[in-house]
Amino acid sequence: MAQPVHISSKEQFSSLLTTSKFVVADFYADWCGPCKAIAPAYEQLAAQLSRPNRITFVKINVDQQQDLAKAYGVTAMPTFIVFERGRVTSTVRGADPQKLSQAVQKLATEASKSDSSADEAGQGSSAGGVWIGGAVPKGYEDITDQYDPKGVELLNRDSEFGEAKVLFDSSKPSTLNNGKKGSPDWVESDTDEQLMLFVPFQSKLKVHSLQITSLPPASGDEDDDEEEVPMRPKTIQLYTNRSHVLGFDEADDIPAVQTVTIEAKDWDAKTGTANVDLRFVKFQNVTSLVVFFVDGDGDGEKTRVDRVRIFGEAGEKREMGKLEKIGDEPGE
């Protein structure tokens, strides 16, 4: 039977907020009579509903962790606060077992819905309704929604397929959606295999990793046998904090912050997704990202990309009037 985690430091609590999707916190005091009265009910909920990395119950002694109590405005005990992905979603003040049970049961229902979505067809996972092709890296979150849709650019895109913004669509790629076909929700290159993607952000990010999804049809699956089957990306070069999209010739003259090679074994067989781990220290305070798809895995002349997901930490929102250029010198 799972027991509540007793918080011994601010750092321990911060870590739990990033590693567990839901956290239920009991702010209590040893001298508080109502706290002692409701403790058995709280422990029973913890025993019934705790799930590793999904729902975590904690107890925070306000006398020992005064900074945490102050940070969350706790002035009366007991106070129960429910967090989802580190953000406060509900607060129950006082020893009211019914209100506490209702809040926690609602949380458990939301968690079950998320799990059910994640298990659908064994393809990808779902976080808050957003399709993700692989596991979210521990300690980080999906920050794809921080991109600025008005500033996204994609060079050498074949206009017969989707626009750049489809790469950040929150829905499952149509190719995985039980074979249903509509307007193309992926991009393909045009005159050769290269694509140059410029992604400005609405806040400064710490970028930990990317997920690239590419779902080209198997050879011979095309409706038109003469249609060339596109390739999955192989070599990717990454640039940070540029004020505009790089031209292809321009990229040849600028050192990339990191170059990544995606091997055939890196692609997940079910979701067509590859994880791209970044040198985290090189991707701090990122205001824009240029992703240069240099070539594809094969001898074709087209590259296909269905989705791009970005993981890390989001900072404060910044003014979007003009992009900041940080580390714009070669090698930074």
RACORNOR-V745386 format. One record per pair of residues at least 12 apart in sequence whose C-alpha atoms are under 10 Angstrom apart, sorted by the first residue. I is the first residue (numbers start at 1). J is the second residue. Records with the same first field share a line. If there is no record, write none. Layout:
I: J / J
//
This chain:
1: 43 / 44 / 46 / 47 / 48 / 49 / 50
2: 43 / 44 / 45 / 46 / 47 / 48 / 49 / 50 / 51 / 52 / 56 / 57
3: 42 / 43 / 44 / 45 / 46 / 47 / 48 / 50 / 56 / 57 / 58 / 59
4: 24 / 25 / 26 / 42 / 43 / 44 / 45 / 46 / 47 / 50 / 56 / 57 / 58 / 59 / 60
5: 25 / 46 / 56 / 57 / 58 / 59 / 60
6: 25 / 26 / 57 / 58 / 59 / 60 / 61
7: 25 / 58 / 59 / 60 / 61 / 64 / 65
8: 59 / 60 / 61 / 64 / 65
9: 60 / 64 / 65 / 67 / 68
10: 60 / 65 / 66 / 67 / 68
13: 25 / 58 / 60 / 68
14: 68 / 86 / 139
15: 86 / 139
16: 53 / 56 / 57 / 58 / 85 / 86 / 139
17: 53 / 56 / 83 / 84 / 85 / 86 / 87 / 139
18: 53 / 84 / 85 / 86 / 138 / 139 / 140 / 141 / 313
19: 52 / 53 / 54 / 55 / 56 / 85 / 86 / 136 / 137 / 138 / 139 / 140 / 141
20: 51 / 52 / 53 / 54 / 55 / 56 / 57 / 83 / 84 / 85 / 86 / 138 / 139
21: 52 / 53 / 54 / 55 / 56 / 83 / 84 / 85 / 86 / 87 / 111 / 127 / 141
22: 50 / 51 / 53 / 54 / 55 / 56 / 57 / 82 / 83 / 84 / 85 / 86 / 87 / 88 / 89 / 104 / 107 / 108 / 110 / 111
23: 50 / 53 / 54 / 55 / 56 / 57 / 58 / 81 / 82 / 83 / 84 / 85 / 86 / 87 / 88 / 104 / 107
24: 42 / 46 / 50 / 55 / 56 / 57 / 58 / 59 / 80 / 81 / 82 / 83 / 84 / 88 / 90 / 91 / 103 / 104 / 107
25: 56 / 57 / 58 / 59 / 60 / 79 / 80 / 81 / 82 / 83 / 91
26: 39 / 42 / 57 / 58 / 59 / 60 / 61 / 62 / 77 / 78 / 79 / 80 / 81 / 82 / 92 / 93
27: 58 / 59 / 60 / 61 / 62 / 63 / 65 / 68 / 69 / 72 / 74 / 75 / 76 / 77 / 78 / 79 / 80 / 81 / 93
28: 59 / 60 / 61 / 62 / 63 / 69 / 74 / 76 / 77 / 78 / 79 / 80
29: 59 / 60 / 61 / 62 / 63 / 64 / 76 / 77 / 78
30: 61 / 62 / 63
31: 63 / 77
32: 76 / 77 / 78
33: 77 / 78 / 95
34: 77 / 78 / 94 / 95 / 96
35: 77 / 78 / 79 / 94 / 95
36: 78 / 95
37: 95 / 96 / 97
38: 78 / 94 / 95 / 96 / 97 / 100
39: 59 / 78 / 95 / 97
40: 97
41: 95 / 96 / 97 / 98 / 100 / 101
42: 57 / 58 / 59 / 80 / 97 / 100 / 101 / 104
43: 57 / 58 / 59
45: 57 / 100 / 101 / 104 / 105
46: 58 / 104
49: 104 / 105 / 107 / 108
50: 108
51: 108 / 111
53: 138
54: 84 / 85 / 108 / 111 / 112 / 115
55: 83 / 84 / 104 / 107 / 108 / 111
56: 82 / 83
57: 82
58: 80
59: 80
60: 79 / 80
61: 77 / 78
62: 74 / 75 / 76 / 77 / 78
72: 88
74: 93
75: 93
76: 93 / 94
77: 93 / 94 / 95
78: 92 / 93 / 94 / 95 / 96
79: 91 / 92 / 93 / 94 / 95 / 96 / 100
80: 92 / 93 / 94 / 95 / 100 / 103 / 104
81: 93 / 100 / 103 / 104
82: 100 / 103 / 104 / 107
83: 107
84: 107 / 111 / 128
85: 127 / 128 / 140 / 141
89: 103 / 107
90: 103 / 104 / 107
91: 103
110: 128
111: 127 / 128
113: 126 / 127 / 128 / 129
114: 126 / 127 / 128 / 129 / 130
115: 127
117: 129 / 130 / 131
118: 130 / 131 / 132 / 133
121: 176 / 177 / 178 / 270
122: 270 / 271
123: 172 / 176 / 177 / 268 / 269 / 270 / 271 / 272
124: 172 / 176 / 268 / 270 / 271 / 272 / 273
125: 172 / 271
126: 170 / 171 / 172
127: 141 / 142 / 170
128: 170
129: 170 / 171 / 172
130: 142 / 144 / 145 / 169 / 170 / 171 / 172
131: 169 / 170 / 171 / 172 / 173 / 307 / 309
132: 170 / 171 / 172 / 173 / 211 / 213 / 271 / 273 / 307 / 308 / 309
133: 172 / 173 / 211 / 212 / 213 / 268 / 270 / 271 / 272 / 273 / 274 / 275 / 307 / 308 / 309
134: 211 / 212 / 213 / 268 / 270 / 271 / 272 / 273 / 274 / 275 / 309
135: 211 / 275
136: 209 / 210 / 211 / 275 / 309 / 310 / 311 / 312
137: 208 / 209 / 210 / 275 / 277 / 311 / 312
138: 312
139: 208 / 311 / 312 / 313
140: 206 / 207 / 208 / 209 / 311 / 312 / 313 / 314
141: 207 / 208 / 310 / 311 / 312 / 313 / 314
142: 207 / 209 / 210 / 309 / 310 / 311 / 312 / 313 / 314
143: 201 / 205 / 206 / 207 / 309 / 310 / 311 / 312 / 313 / 314
144: 168 / 169 / 170 / 201 / 210 / 308 / 309 / 310 / 311 / 312 / 314
145: 168 / 169 / 170 / 201 / 202 / 309 / 310 / 314
146: 199 / 200 / 201 / 202 / 203 / 204 / 205 / 310 / 314 / 315 / 317
147: 165 / 168 / 199 / 200 / 201 / 202 / 203 / 287 / 288 / 289 / 310
148: 165 / 199 / 200 / 201 / 202 / 203 / 288 / 320
149: 164 / 165 / 168 / 199 / 200 / 201 / 202
150: 165 / 199 / 200
151: 165 / 198 / 199 / 200 / 201 / 244 / 245 / 288 / 320
152: 164 / 165 / 197 / 198 / 199 / 200 / 201 / 244 / 245 / 288 / 289 / 290
153: 165 / 196 / 197 / 198 / 199 / 200 / 244 / 245 / 246 / 290
154: 187 / 189 / 195 / 196 / 197 / 198 / 199 / 245 / 246 / 290 / 291 / 292
155: 189 / 190 / 194 / 195 / 196 / 197 / 198 / 245 / 246 / 247 / 248 / 292
156: 187 / 188 / 189 / 190 / 191 / 192 / 193 / 194 / 195 / 196 / 197 / 248
157: 187 / 188 / 189 / 190 / 191 / 192 / 193 / 194 / 195 / 196 / 197 / 303 / 304
158: 187 / 188 / 189 / 190 / 191 / 192 / 195 / 302
159: 187 / 188 / 189 / 190
160: 183 / 184 / 187 / 188 / 190
161: 183 / 184 / 185 / 186 / 187 / 188 / 189 / 190 / 304
162: 183 / 184 / 185 / 186 / 187 / 188 / 305 / 306
163: 184 / 185 / 186 / 187 / 188
164: 185 / 186 / 187 / 188 / 197 / 198 / 199 / 305 / 306 / 307
165: 185 / 186 / 187 / 199 / 307 / 308
166: 184 / 185 / 186 / 187 / 305 / 306 / 307 / 308
167: 185 / 186 / 187 / 212 / 213 / 305 / 306 / 307 / 308 / 309
168: 186 / 306 / 307 / 308 / 309 / 310
169: 185 / 186 / 306 / 307 / 308 / 309
170: 307 / 308 / 309
171: 185 / 307
172: 185 / 271 / 306 / 307
173: 185 / 186 / 213 / 214 / 215 / 271 / 306 / 307
174: 186 / 215 / 306
175: 214 / 215 / 216 / 217 / 271 / 306
176: 215 / 270 / 271 / 272
184: 306
185: 305 / 306 / 307
186: 213 / 214 / 215 / 216 / 304 / 305 / 306 / 307
187: 214 / 303 / 304 / 305 / 306 / 307
188: 216 / 230 / 231 / 232 / 302 / 303 / 304 / 305 / 306
189: 230 / 231 / 293 / 301 / 302 / 303 / 304 / 305
190: 301 / 302 / 303
191: 301 / 302
192: 294 / 295 / 296 / 300 / 301 / 302 / 303
193: 230 / 231 / 232 / 233 / 293 / 294 / 295 / 296 / 297 / 299 / 300 / 301 / 302 / 303 / 304
194: 233 / 235 / 236 / 248 / 292 / 293 / 294 / 295 / 296 / 301 / 302 / 303 / 304
195: 233 / 236 / 248 / 291 / 292 / 293 / 294 / 295 / 302 / 303 / 304 / 305
196: 236 / 237 / 245 / 246 / 247 / 248 / 251 / 290 / 291 / 292 / 293 / 294
197: 238 / 245 / 246 / 289 / 290 / 291 / 292 / 293
198: 239 / 240 / 242 / 243 / 244 / 245 / 246 / 288 / 289 / 290 / 291 / 292
199: 240 / 241 / 242 / 244 / 245 / 287 / 288 / 289 / 290 / 291
200: 240 / 241 / 242 / 243 / 244 / 245 / 286 / 287 / 288 / 289 / 290 / 320 / 323
201: 241 / 286 / 287 / 288 / 289 / 314 / 317 / 318 / 320 / 323
202: 287 / 288 / 314 / 315 / 316 / 317 / 318 / 319 / 320 / 323
203: 285 / 286 / 287 / 288 / 314 / 315 / 316 / 317 / 318 / 319 / 320
204: 241 / 284 / 285 / 286 / 287 / 288 / 313 / 314 / 315 / 316 / 317 / 318 / 324
205: 283 / 284 / 285 / 286 / 287 / 288 / 310 / 311 / 312 / 313 / 314 / 315 / 316 / 317
206: 280 / 281 / 282 / 283 / 284 / 285 / 286 / 287 / 310 / 311 / 312 / 313 / 314 / 315
207: 277 / 278 / 279 / 280 / 281 / 282 / 283 / 284 / 285 / 286 / 289 / 310 / 311 / 312 / 313 / 314
208: 276 / 277 / 278 / 279 / 280 / 281 / 282 / 283 / 284 / 310 / 311 / 312 / 313
209: 275 / 276 / 277 / 278 / 279 / 280 / 283 / 309 / 310 / 311 / 312
210: 274 / 275 / 276 / 277 / 278 / 308 / 309 / 310 / 311 / 312
211: 273 / 274 / 275 / 276 / 277 / 307 / 308 / 309 / 310 / 311
212: 232 / 233 / 262 / 267 / 272 / 273 / 274 / 275 / 276 / 305 / 306 / 307 / 308 / 309 / 310
213: 232 / 233 / 267 / 268 / 271 / 272 / 273 / 274 / 275 / 304 / 305 / 306 / 307 / 308 / 309
214: 230 / 231 / 232 / 233 / 267 / 268 / 271 / 272 / 273 / 274 / 303 / 304 / 305 / 306 / 307 / 308
215: 230 / 231 / 232 / 267 / 269 / 270 / 271 / 272 / 273 / 304 / 305 / 306 / 307
216: 229 / 230 / 231 / 232 / 272 / 303 / 304 / 305 / 306
217: 229 / 230 / 231
218: 230 / 231
228: 300 / 301 / 302
229: 300 / 301 / 302 / 303 / 304
230: 296 / 297 / 298 / 299 / 300 / 301 / 302 / 303 / 304 / 305
231: 295 / 296 / 297 / 298 / 299 / 300 / 301 / 302 / 303 / 304 / 305
232: 262 / 263 / 264 / 267 / 272 / 293 / 295 / 296 / 297 / 298 / 300 / 302 / 303 / 304 / 305 / 306
233: 261 / 262 / 263 / 264 / 274 / 292 / 293 / 294 / 295 / 296 / 297 / 298 / 302 / 303 / 304 / 305
234: 260 / 261 / 262 / 263 / 264 / 293 / 294 / 295 / 296 / 297 / 298 / 303
235: 259 / 260 / 261 / 262 / 263 / 292 / 293 / 294 / 295 / 296 / 297
236: 256 / 258 / 259 / 260 / 261 / 262 / 276 / 291 / 292 / 293 / 294 / 295 / 296
237: 251 / 255 / 256 / 257 / 258 / 259 / 260 / 261 / 290 / 291 / 292 / 293 / 294
238: 251 / 255 / 256 / 257 / 258 / 259 / 260 / 278 / 283 / 289 / 290 / 291 / 292 / 293
239: 251 / 254 / 255 / 256 / 257 / 258 / 259 / 283 / 286 / 288 / 289 / 290 / 291 / 292 / 328 / 332
240: 256 / 257 / 258 / 282 / 283 / 284 / 285 / 286 / 287 / 288 / 289 / 290 / 291 / 325 / 326 / 327 / 328 / 332
241: 283 / 285 / 286 / 287 / 288 / 289 / 290 / 323 / 324 / 325 / 326 / 327 / 328 / 332
242: 286 / 287 / 288 / 289 / 290 / 323 / 324 / 325 / 326 / 327 / 328
243: 287 / 288 / 289 / 290 / 322 / 323 / 324 / 325 / 326 / 328
244: 288 / 289 / 290 / 323
245: 288 / 289 / 290 / 291 / 292
246: 290 / 291 / 292
247: 292
248: 292 / 294
251: 290 / 292
253: 330
254: 328 / 329 / 330 / 331
255: 329 / 330 / 331 / 332
256: 290 / 291 / 292 / 330 / 331 / 332
257: 278 / 279 / 282 / 283 / 330 / 331 / 332
258: 278 / 279 / 282 / 283 / 331
259: 278 / 291 / 292 / 294
260: 276 / 277 / 278 / 293
261: 276 / 294 / 295 / 297
262: 274 / 275 / 276 / 296 / 297
263: 297
264: 297
272: 305 / 306 / 307
273: 305 / 306 / 307 / 308 / 309
274: 308
275: 309
276: 310
277: 311
280: 312
282: 332
283: 312 / 332
284: 312 / 313
285: 313 / 314 / 315 / 326 / 327
286: 314 / 315 / 324 / 325 / 326 / 327
287: 318 / 323 / 324 / 325 / 326
288: 323 / 324 / 325 / 326
293: 305
//
